[in-house]
């Protein structure tokens, strides 16, 4: 996964895969998702990212599965 931030347009691009985009859907006025031909998520675009996604406050945490 890659996250790119374009400060000139205040746009964040979250790339989940490198598959070819077949369709873009509006989630809201400022959020769009790109899907491949099979309907899998390829990327998400967030306009007005500082307001919509609270950038630059970004963290990543991987939660391991509990083993019995």
C-alpha angles and dihedrals in degrees: 000000000000129000118201124185121199106200094189091064099022089236128145122203118197111193116198099174141359094240119132114267113243100171140013120208128195111233093177138336091287105025127074133175127207119214132193124229091276092052095254120145113260103167146343125218120203118193119200084023098175090060099033099042103022093242133210088036101089129153136170126207127176114207114205120218115257115248122211 
